[in-house]
Amino acid sequence: MKVAGIIFAVAALAAGQNVDSNMLRHPPADAWLTYHGDYSGERHSRLAQITPENVARLKEVWRFSTGETQAIKASPILVDGILYITTPDHLWAVDARTGQQLWQYQHPKNDAFHIGHRGAAVYRDTVYLTTPDCHLIAFNAKTGAKKWDAVVADSRKGYWSSNAPLVVGNHVLVGVSGDFDNVPGQLNSFDADSGKRQWTFYSTGGKDSNSGGTSFSGGATGGQMWTTGTYDPDLNLVFVGTGNPTPVLNGSVRPGDNPWTCSIVALNPDTGKLVWGFQVSPHDTHDWDANEVPVLVDADFNGQPRKMLMQASRNGYFFVLDRTNGKSLLTAPFATVNWAKGIDATGRPIPNEAKEPKRDGVLVAPDESGGTNFRPPSFDPATGLFVVSAHDAYGIYFFKPEHGSYGWAGADYGVTGKSFLRAIDYRTGKIVWEHAIGNGAGTAGVLTTDSGLTFSGDNHTSVMALRTSDGETLWHEDIGHVQNAPITFELDGKQYFVAAGGGALYAFGVK
């Protein structure tokens, strides 16, 4: 471990706030306490100092370079004027006013999959980090000193970890990834103080698990939970999206729907027990994880107040559920799709057998990267618009018996694709506006604000601000390829906007 600038860090945090459950539930303006900013996953800020009228005056205040080749794909965490930023195997504490490094941690080299990293988590005086080789490590936020180190899963079996933990009460919730091996999907809860494992929920397999699925999901494994979930404190439910089944493209060896893969599951955070599940892609054979953010919205639907869950899923469909029971309220496509025959009575798309991977190939939309993917959306309460980075694309899917029944078990090739920011009216599923961001799949997440701004990035090197009501570009800046979700916060009476381009973090303010 490498720790630097400890004296400065202690001085900066000495009079800091204690991040308790109430603060996580109601984050102040000078904090960004979870991967999504708050428990809802809306990624919407109530700040309004940066407006459509002055956003063109945004100028760089500082930048912080990690010096690493890995791009920043994490959302920074902010507390007490300190930003915590991650890449695989690395954690930095950075002064949010100056961009100066306070301390850093570097995890020992390992052979796990280093695809990217989504960020850290904070609780009380502790910062939590997951590592590619499936460790969950707790640090003293003031000094960077390690408190404990827990093993989440066995990386030698094909698991890896890239997600930002979610803290609910005294539970630190951590999922894992693992597409290349036939391993059961799991979400784990650890004691925030000691690092002791509290429970494990298995989406597939796991004879002694808390899984609510059928035994071994009809022969499927997978269903990994690699994106940070959301939480409703009133219902005391955690909502998590699950990944695709394995073997990925060979559906014949795992008959049936394969619950709970490609699903949204609601869990009791105190026990890990399944309360309800909704499967967005039954018997998936195209690698369409449902790990996209389950966004929690309280608003009217068809004239009635509802506690809703919304997801723009990788399979190209937008779902609105009643999150108290998992029942469907609306299902509508938001990207090009040709794989479903229709929508069943429960709101689930009905797979078309003609679009299963074949020896000679079959043309399917979306392609393997999906109608959207890891990049988080945002929900603007004032307009009722759900803004998501969408991808219209076709892919050719192949399967041959010799591909077997392990891991990927097939092949897919993208043909063409274009990306857009799309604003969906949650009440109807209709696209209100779209803003082209380039060829290929997008990588930047979305942030909206009370002043009527939408922030994101294009597929080139620009971070940008659009008007939320109609998608018109109001500001853009070349910072390098944006692969994270921007954040905003207020310090000393000034609103900052922070985004990452490549391996650098940029802070902007109105001048």
Backbone torsions as a table, in degrees:
resi	resn	phi	psi	omega
1	MET	NA	139.7	177.3
2	LYS	-117.2	122.1	179.4
3	VAL	-124.2	128.9	-179.5
4	ALA	-133.7	156.4	175.6
5	GLY	66.6	32.6	-173.9
6	ILE	-64.7	-41.7	-177.3
7	ILE	-61.2	-44.9	178.7
8	PHE	-61.8	-42.1	-178.8
9	ALA	-63.9	-41.6	179.7
10	VAL	-63.0	-43.2	-179.9
11	ALA	-63.0	-41.1	-177.2
12	ALA	-67.3	-32.3	-173.5
13	LEU	-104.5	0.1	-171.5
14	ALA	-58.1	-37.6	-178.3
15	ALA	-103.9	25.2	-171.7
16	GLY	-74.3	167.2	178.9
17	GLN	-80.6	152.8	174.2
18	ASN	-94.3	120.0	-177.0
19	VAL	-78.8	97.6	-179.9
20	ASP	-103.3	-177.6	-176.5
21	SER	-63.1	-36.4	179.8
22	ASN	-67.2	-38.6	178.3
23	MET	-66.7	-38.0	176.2
24	LEU	-64.8	-33.8	-179.5
25	ARG	-74.7	-34.7	-178.4
26	HIS	-130.9	76.6	-176.2
27	PRO	-63.7	138.2	176.4
28	PRO	-74.5	169.8	-176.9
29	ALA	-66.1	-24.2	-177.2
30	ASP	-96.0	27.9	-178.8
31	ALA	-146.1	153.6	169.2
32	TRP	-136.1	95.6	-160.7
33	LEU	-94.6	-15.9	178.8
34	THR	-133.9	170.7	178.4
35	TYR	-51.7	-39.4	-178.3
36	HIS	-92.0	-3.3	-175.8
37	GLY	97.3	-44.8	172.8
38	ASP	-146.6	-174.6	-175.2
39	TYR	-70.9	-21.8	-170.4
40	SER	-74.0	-27.2	-174.0
41	GLY	79.0	6.6	-179.4
42	GLU	-67.5	-26.9	-174.5
43	ARG	49.9	44.5	178.0
44	HIS	-119.9	130.4	-179.4
45	SER	-103.7	138.8	176.2
46	ARG	-79.1	-6.2	-179.9
47	LEU	-68.0	144.2	-174.9
48	ALA	-141.3	17.9	178.7
49	GLN	-71.0	-37.0	173.5
50	ILE	-87.9	120.3	-170.3
51	THR	-124.3	168.2	173.3
52	PRO	-58.5	-26.2	-178.2
53	GLU	-79.1	-30.5	-176.5
54	ASN	-115.4	0.4	-174.8
55	VAL	-63.3	-25.8	178.8
56	ALA	-65.5	-14.8	179.2
57	ARG	-93.3	8.6	176.6
58	LEU	-62.2	129.4	178.5
59	LYS	-132.1	152.0	178.4
60	GLU	-64.1	130.7	177.1
61	VAL	-97.4	-43.7	175.1
62	TRP	-159.3	166.1	171.4
63	ARG	-139.2	148.1	177.7
64	PHE	-124.4	124.3	178.4
65	SER	-102.9	130.8	179.4
66	THR	-75.0	-23.7	-175.5
67	GLY	76.0	9.6	-177.9
68	GLU	-105.2	155.5	177.4
69	THR	-77.0	-26.0	178.4
70	GLN	-69.8	133.2	176.6
71	ALA	-71.3	153.1	175.0
72	ILE	-79.1	115.4	177.1
73	LYS	-113.0	6.3	-175.6
74	ALA	-92.5	153.1	164.5
75	SER	-87.7	126.5	177.8
76	PRO	-63.1	147.2	171.9
77	ILE	-102.5	135.4	-178.7
78	LEU	-124.4	128.3	171.4
79	VAL	-153.7	138.1	178.5
80	ASP	55.6	35.5	178.5
81	GLY	74.5	11.8	-179.5
82	ILE	-117.2	128.7	174.6
83	LEU	-96.2	134.6	174.6
84	TYR	-111.2	122.8	-174.7
85	ILE	-129.3	146.6	-174.4
86	THR	-133.3	154.6	158.9
87	THR	-134.4	172.2	-179.7
88	PRO	-53.5	126.0	177.7
89	ASP	73.6	7.0	-177.4
90	HIS	-134.3	145.7	173.9
91	LEU	-140.2	130.0	177.0
92	TRP	-121.2	143.3	167.8
93	ALA	-107.0	125.1	-171.9
94	VAL	-129.7	136.1	176.4
95	ASP	-66.1	121.2	-175.3
96	ALA	-72.1	-15.1	179.3
97	ARG	-89.5	-27.9	-172.7
98	THR	-123.0	-18.2	-174.7
99	GLY	78.9	11.2	-179.7
100	GLN	-82.4	135.4	177.6
101	GLN	-68.8	136.5	177.2
102	LEU	-102.2	-47.4	173.0
103	TRP	-159.0	165.9	177.2
104	GLN	-146.2	157.7	175.0
105	TYR	-126.5	136.5	174.4
106	GLN	-123.1	119.8	-178.6
107	HIS	-75.5	148.4	177.5
108	PRO	-56.8	147.3	179.7
109	LYS	-59.2	143.4	-179.1
110	ASN	-150.5	165.5	-174.7
111	ASP	-96.4	8.7	-180.0
112	ALA	-68.7	166.8	-176.4
113	PHE	-72.6	121.3	-176.8
114	HIS	-104.2	65.2	-175.1
115	ILE	-79.0	-26.2	-176.5
116	GLY	156.1	176.4	-178.8
117	HIS	-147.6	141.2	-171.9
118	ARG	-97.1	-17.0	177.0
119	GLY	137.3	180.0	-176.6
120	ALA	-103.5	-174.1	173.8
121	ALA	-143.5	157.3	179.6
122	VAL	-130.4	148.3	173.9
123	TYR	-160.7	131.8	-174.2
124	ARG	52.9	-121.7	-179.2
125	ASP	-108.7	29.3	-171.9
126	THR	-123.9	142.7	173.5
127	VAL	-113.1	136.2	-176.4
128	TYR	-115.7	137.4	-178.1
129	LEU	-133.9	136.1	169.0
130	THR	-99.0	153.9	-178.6
131	THR	-123.3	158.1	-179.5
132	PRO	-55.3	-33.4	179.3
133	ASP	-87.6	25.6	168.9
134	CYS	66.5	42.6	169.2
135	HIS	-105.7	147.8	169.5
136	LEU	-113.6	119.0	-173.5
137	ILE	-119.8	136.3	178.6
138	ALA	-108.3	135.7	-179.0
139	PHE	-125.6	150.1	169.4
140	ASN	-70.3	122.6	-175.2
141	ALA	-65.7	-25.8	-177.3
142	LYS	-77.9	-36.6	-170.2
143	THR	-119.5	-18.6	-173.4
144	GLY	82.8	3.6	179.2
145	ALA	-69.1	137.5	-179.0
146	LYS	-73.1	133.7	177.7
147	LYS	-96.9	-48.1	178.2
148	TRP	-158.9	164.8	-176.4
149	ASP	-141.3	115.5	-177.8
150	ALA	-116.1	143.7	176.2
151	VAL	-88.5	123.1	-178.4
152	VAL	-82.5	-47.9	-179.0
153	ALA	-153.8	167.0	-177.3
154	ASP	-85.0	105.1	-178.3
155	SER	-66.2	-19.7	178.4
156	ARG	-69.4	-17.7	179.1
157	LYS	-89.5	-4.0	179.2
158	GLY	111.6	4.0	175.2
159	TYR	-82.2	150.3	165.7
160	TRP	-145.4	168.2	-177.1
161	SER	-132.1	137.8	180.0
162	SER	-142.6	0.7	-171.2
163	ASN	-92.7	161.1	173.6
164	ALA	-83.7	131.0	178.0
165	PRO	-62.9	158.8	173.4
166	LEU	-120.8	124.9	-179.5
167	VAL	-99.9	123.5	177.1
168	VAL	-130.0	112.1	-173.8
169	GLY	60.1	-129.5	178.4
170	ASN	-97.8	19.6	-179.3
171	HIS	-105.2	127.2	171.2
172	VAL	-103.7	111.0	-173.6
173	LEU	-96.0	128.3	-175.3
174	VAL	-138.2	127.9	173.2
175	GLY	-102.1	177.8	179.4
176	VAL	-136.0	172.7	175.8
177	SER	-120.1	170.7	177.6
178	GLY	160.4	83.6	-177.3
179	ASP	-95.7	-18.1	-169.1
180	PHE	-92.7	-6.8	180.0
181	ASP	-133.0	155.4	-179.9
182	ASN	-84.1	80.4	-179.2
183	VAL	-121.1	143.9	-179.4
184	PRO	-64.5	145.3	175.4
185	GLY	-74.9	142.4	-178.2
186	GLN	-147.5	146.3	169.9
187	LEU	-122.5	132.1	-174.4
188	ASN	-118.6	148.4	175.4
189	SER	-119.0	130.6	179.3
190	PHE	-121.8	146.0	176.3
191	ASP	-64.5	127.5	-174.9
192	ALA	-64.2	-27.0	-177.0
193	ASP	-89.9	-40.3	-171.9
194	SER	-107.0	-20.9	-174.5
195	GLY	82.1	6.7	179.6
196	LYS	-73.2	135.5	178.0
197	ARG	-66.3	132.7	-179.6
198	GLN	-101.0	-44.2	178.0
199	TRP	-162.0	163.8	174.5
200	THR	-133.8	128.1	172.7
201	PHE	-102.8	127.7	176.9
202	TYR	-104.9	126.1	176.8
203	SER	-78.8	-25.2	174.5
204	THR	-140.8	159.1	175.8
205	GLY	60.5	-152.9	176.2
206	GLY	67.4	80.5	-175.4
207	LYS	-60.1	-33.2	-178.4
208	ASP	-102.1	25.5	-173.4
209	SER	-88.9	175.4	171.8
210	ASN	-91.9	15.1	-175.1
211	SER	-63.9	140.0	175.8
212	GLY	-95.9	3.0	-177.5
213	GLY	-79.8	171.6	175.2
214	THR	-70.7	161.6	-176.1
215	SER	-57.2	117.1	178.2
216	PHE	55.6	19.3	171.0
217	SER	49.4	45.1	178.8
218	GLY	67.7	27.5	-180.0
219	GLY	96.9	-5.1	-178.6
220	ALA	-84.0	147.8	163.9
221	THR	-114.1	-164.6	-178.8
222	GLY	85.9	-152.0	-174.5
223	GLY	78.2	35.9	-176.8
224	GLN	-68.1	150.9	-178.1
225	MET	-114.0	84.7	-170.1
226	TRP	-106.4	4.7	174.9
227	THR	-119.6	143.2	-176.7
228	THR	-63.2	131.3	-178.6
229	GLY	-83.0	-170.5	178.6
230	THR	-126.7	171.6	-171.0
231	TYR	-146.5	135.6	173.0
232	ASP	-108.5	106.4	-178.3
233	PRO	-64.3	-31.7	-178.2
234	ASP	-70.3	-40.8	176.6
235	LEU	-84.9	-14.3	-172.7
236	ASN	52.3	52.5	178.7
237	LEU	-128.2	135.6	171.2
238	VAL	-100.1	136.4	-178.9
239	PHE	-115.8	126.4	-175.5
240	VAL	-134.8	139.9	172.2
241	GLY	-89.8	142.6	-178.9
242	THR	-110.8	158.6	-175.2
243	GLY	-87.6	-174.8	-177.6
244	ASN	-71.4	158.3	174.5
245	PRO	-76.7	160.0	171.0
246	THR	-124.1	149.3	-3.4
247	PRO	-60.1	143.9	-164.8
248	VAL	-66.6	-54.2	-173.1
249	LEU	-100.8	-4.3	179.3
250	ASN	-100.8	92.9	-178.5
251	GLY	-82.8	-16.0	-174.3
252	SER	-68.4	-26.5	-178.3
253	VAL	-86.6	-2.3	179.3
254	ARG	-135.4	71.8	-175.7
255	PRO	-63.3	160.1	178.0
256	GLY	92.1	-170.6	-177.3
257	ASP	-77.0	-21.2	-178.2
258	ASN	61.9	53.5	172.9
259	PRO	-68.7	148.8	-3.2
260	TRP	-107.4	59.4	174.0
261	THR	-85.3	156.6	179.2
262	CYS	45.5	50.3	-173.9
263	SER	-134.5	164.4	166.8
264	ILE	-107.4	124.0	-179.2
265	VAL	-118.9	144.2	175.9
266	ALA	-109.7	122.6	-175.1
267	LEU	-121.5	148.9	169.6
268	ASN	-79.3	117.0	-175.0
269	PRO	-68.3	-17.6	-179.8
270	ASP	-82.0	-23.7	-175.7
271	THR	-124.7	-20.1	-173.5
272	GLY	77.9	8.1	-179.0
273	LYS	-77.0	141.1	176.1
274	LEU	-72.4	128.8	176.3
275	VAL	-98.4	-45.1	171.4
276	TRP	-156.9	162.3	176.2
277	GLY	-141.7	147.4	176.2
278	PHE	-132.6	120.2	-175.8
279	GLN	-94.4	115.2	-176.1
280	VAL	-82.5	-25.9	177.6
281	SER	-133.0	88.7	177.6
282	PRO	-62.9	135.3	176.3
283	HIS	50.2	55.9	-178.3
284	ASP	-64.3	136.6	174.9
285	THR	-131.0	24.3	-175.4
286	HIS	-132.3	11.3	-179.1
287	ASP	63.6	41.8	179.5
288	TRP	-101.4	77.4	175.4
289	ASP	-50.8	147.9	169.6
290	ALA	-104.3	34.1	-179.6
291	ASN	-77.8	-1.0	179.9
292	GLU	-62.6	156.6	-168.4
293	VAL	-63.1	127.4	170.6
294	PRO	-80.7	103.0	-174.7
295	VAL	-88.0	129.5	-175.6
296	LEU	-101.3	123.1	-175.3
297	VAL	-133.1	131.7	172.1
298	ASP	-105.7	112.8	-176.7
299	ALA	-165.7	176.5	178.4
300	ASP	-79.8	143.8	171.9
301	PHE	-137.8	120.5	-175.5
302	ASN	53.2	40.7	175.1
303	GLY	82.1	2.1	-179.9
304	GLN	-120.4	138.8	175.7
305	PRO	-66.4	133.7	-176.1
306	ARG	-135.9	146.9	167.1
307	LYS	-96.6	103.9	-170.6
308	MET	-108.7	158.4	169.0
309	LEU	-123.9	130.5	-179.7
310	MET	-122.1	138.9	174.8
311	GLN	-143.1	128.5	164.8
312	ALA	-92.3	110.9	-168.3
313	SER	-97.0	160.1	-177.9
314	ARG	-61.1	-23.1	-178.7
315	ASN	-77.6	0.8	176.1
316	GLY	95.8	2.0	-178.8
317	TYR	-111.0	146.0	175.5
318	PHE	-101.3	127.9	-176.5
319	PHE	-118.6	138.5	170.6
320	VAL	-122.7	121.3	-178.9
321	LEU	-119.5	154.3	164.8
322	ASP	-79.3	113.2	-172.0
323	ARG	-78.6	-5.0	174.3
324	THR	-75.2	-24.9	-175.9
325	ASN	-140.8	-5.4	178.1
326	GLY	80.9	11.0	-179.1
327	LYS	-80.4	144.4	-176.8
328	SER	-74.6	137.5	171.8
329	LEU	-109.5	-32.2	-178.0
330	LEU	-161.4	140.4	171.5
331	THR	-135.9	126.8	-178.1
332	ALA	-152.4	144.8	177.1
333	PRO	-72.2	143.8	174.5
334	PHE	-122.2	-3.9	177.7
335	ALA	-140.1	172.7	179.9
336	THR	-65.5	125.2	178.9
337	VAL	-136.2	142.9	174.0
338	ASN	-141.6	12.4	-170.7
339	TRP	-94.0	-10.5	-175.0
340	ALA	-113.6	147.0	178.2
341	LYS	-85.8	-14.5	-177.5
342	GLY	161.2	-166.3	179.9
343	ILE	-118.4	131.0	-178.0
344	ASP	-81.7	-179.3	-174.7
345	ALA	-65.8	-18.4	-179.4
346	THR	-96.5	1.5	179.3
347	GLY	93.0	6.5	-178.9
348	ARG	-94.0	139.1	171.8
349	PRO	-61.5	145.5	179.6
350	ILE	-100.1	112.7	-177.6
351	PRO	-61.0	141.4	175.3
352	ASN	-95.0	116.8	-176.2
353	GLU	-59.1	-25.6	180.0
354	ALA	-67.9	-14.0	-179.7
355	LYS	-102.3	13.0	172.8
356	GLU	-70.5	146.7	176.0
357	PRO	-54.1	139.0	-175.2
358	LYS	-132.8	162.4	-179.9
359	ARG	-55.5	-42.3	-178.5
360	ASP	-91.8	2.4	179.8
361	GLY	88.7	152.4	177.5
362	VAL	-142.6	138.7	-178.1
363	LEU	-86.0	121.9	-173.1
364	VAL	-132.6	142.3	170.7
365	ALA	-125.8	132.7	2.6
366	PRO	-72.3	173.1	171.2
367	ASP	-80.0	-171.9	-174.4
368	GLU	-62.0	-29.8	-179.7
369	SER	-74.0	-17.0	170.9
370	GLY	91.4	167.5	175.0
371	GLY	-65.9	-24.7	166.4
372	THR	-155.5	-174.5	-177.3
373	ASN	-156.3	-138.6	-172.1
374	PHE	-62.6	-26.4	-173.3
375	ARG	-65.2	124.3	-173.2
376	PRO	-75.6	146.9	175.9
377	PRO	-87.0	-173.0	174.0
378	SER	-143.1	150.7	176.8
379	PHE	-120.1	126.3	178.8
380	ASP	-100.7	110.8	-175.4
381	PRO	-64.0	-31.9	-175.9
382	ALA	-66.9	-39.9	-177.7
383	THR	-98.1	-16.6	-174.2
384	GLY	72.1	22.5	-178.0
385	LEU	-98.7	131.6	174.9
386	PHE	-101.5	110.1	-173.9
387	VAL	-102.3	124.2	-173.1
388	VAL	-136.6	148.2	172.9
389	SER	-81.9	108.9	-172.9
390	ALA	-108.9	157.4	-174.9
391	HIS	-138.1	118.2	174.4
392	ASP	-97.3	115.0	-175.5
393	ALA	-158.8	154.7	174.2
394	TYR	-116.9	147.4	174.3
395	GLY	-134.7	156.9	175.3
396	ILE	-105.3	121.9	-176.6
397	TYR	-106.4	132.2	-179.9
398	PHE	-119.7	145.2	167.0
399	PHE	-147.2	135.2	175.6
400	LYS	-130.2	149.9	179.7
401	PRO	-53.4	-33.7	-178.4
402	GLU	-71.7	-9.6	175.4
403	HIS	-69.0	-21.6	171.0
404	GLY	84.0	-163.5	-174.7
405	SER	-128.9	37.7	-177.7
406	TYR	-137.8	140.2	174.3
407	GLY	60.0	-127.9	-175.1
408	TRP	-69.7	-47.3	174.2
409	ALA	55.2	51.5	178.6
410	GLY	159.6	-165.7	179.9
411	ALA	-152.4	151.3	175.9
412	ASP	-144.7	149.0	-177.5
413	TYR	-136.8	123.3	175.8
414	GLY	-68.8	143.3	-178.3
415	VAL	-106.2	-52.3	-179.1
416	THR	-159.7	158.2	179.0
417	GLY	-172.9	144.4	174.7
418	LYS	-133.7	151.9	-175.0
419	SER	-119.9	152.6	-178.0
420	PHE	-145.7	151.7	158.3
421	LEU	-86.8	127.2	-179.6
422	ARG	-123.0	136.5	177.6
423	ALA	-104.2	117.0	-176.1
424	ILE	-104.9	129.7	171.2
425	ASP	-76.2	114.0	-173.9
426	TYR	-64.1	-22.0	-176.0
427	ARG	-77.2	-25.2	-175.6
428	THR	-123.8	-19.5	-174.0
429	GLY	80.1	3.8	-177.8
430	LYS	-80.9	146.4	176.3
431	ILE	-81.3	119.6	-179.0
432	VAL	-83.8	-41.0	174.5
433	TRP	-155.3	161.7	173.6
434	GLU	-139.3	151.1	-178.5
435	HIS	-132.1	114.5	-177.6
436	ALA	-65.9	136.9	179.6
437	ILE	-123.5	3.2	173.6
438	GLY	125.0	176.1	178.1
439	ASN	-76.4	161.8	-179.9
440	GLY	76.2	-177.7	-178.6
441	ALA	-84.6	142.4	177.0
442	GLY	-71.7	162.7	179.3
443	THR	-132.3	-13.3	-175.6
444	ALA	-91.8	138.1	173.6
445	GLY	-80.1	-177.0	-172.5
446	VAL	-125.8	144.9	174.7
447	LEU	-134.5	133.7	173.2
448	THR	-119.2	159.7	-179.4
449	THR	-134.3	162.7	-179.3
450	ASP	-63.3	-21.9	-178.4
451	SER	-79.0	-4.3	177.6
452	GLY	96.0	29.1	-179.7
453	LEU	-112.2	145.5	171.2
454	THR	-121.4	123.2	179.4
455	PHE	-108.3	140.2	175.2
456	SER	-166.0	-161.4	177.7
457	GLY	-139.2	156.8	177.0
458	ASP	-93.2	-173.0	-177.9
459	ASN	-88.8	11.3	179.4
460	HIS	-112.2	-106.7	-177.1
461	THR	-135.9	21.1	-174.9
462	SER	-111.5	137.1	162.4
463	VAL	-96.2	147.9	-170.4
464	MET	-149.3	159.3	174.9
465	ALA	-121.6	130.5	177.5
466	LEU	-116.9	158.9	171.0
467	ARG	-79.8	125.4	-173.2
468	THR	-63.3	-32.3	-174.9
469	SER	-69.1	-31.2	-175.7
470	ASP	-138.5	-1.7	175.9
471	GLY	80.1	12.2	-179.8
472	GLU	-73.5	137.3	178.8
473	THR	-71.7	129.4	179.3
474	LEU	-115.0	-21.5	-178.1
475	TRP	-163.6	145.3	170.9
476	HIS	-151.7	156.1	-177.9
477	GLU	-146.3	138.0	179.0
478	ASP	-83.1	112.3	179.1
479	ILE	-128.4	2.4	-172.4
480	GLY	102.4	172.8	-174.3
481	HIS	-65.4	121.9	-177.8
482	VAL	-87.7	119.8	-179.4
483	GLN	-125.4	14.5	178.2
484	ASN	-124.4	-177.8	176.0
485	ALA	-104.1	122.5	-178.4
486	PRO	-63.5	159.5	176.1
487	ILE	-132.3	167.0	174.2
488	THR	-142.6	154.0	-179.8
489	PHE	-161.8	169.3	178.8
490	GLU	-120.2	129.4	175.3
491	LEU	-132.4	132.3	177.8
492	ASP	54.0	37.0	177.1
493	GLY	80.1	6.0	-177.7
494	LYS	-120.2	133.1	177.9
495	GLN	-86.3	131.8	177.2
496	TYR	-113.7	150.1	172.4
497	PHE	-121.0	129.9	-174.0
498	VAL	-127.6	130.3	177.6
499	ALA	-142.9	161.1	179.5
500	ALA	-113.1	140.2	172.5
501	GLY	-128.7	118.3	-175.1
502	GLY	60.7	-127.9	-179.6
503	GLY	-99.2	22.5	-179.4
504	ALA	-126.4	148.9	176.8
505	LEU	-108.7	132.5	-175.8
506	TYR	-118.9	134.9	174.2
507	ALA	-112.2	134.7	-178.9
508	PHE	-124.2	148.5	173.3
509	GLY	-145.0	159.5	179.1
510	VAL	-76.3	129.7	178.2
511	LYS	-122.2	NA	NA
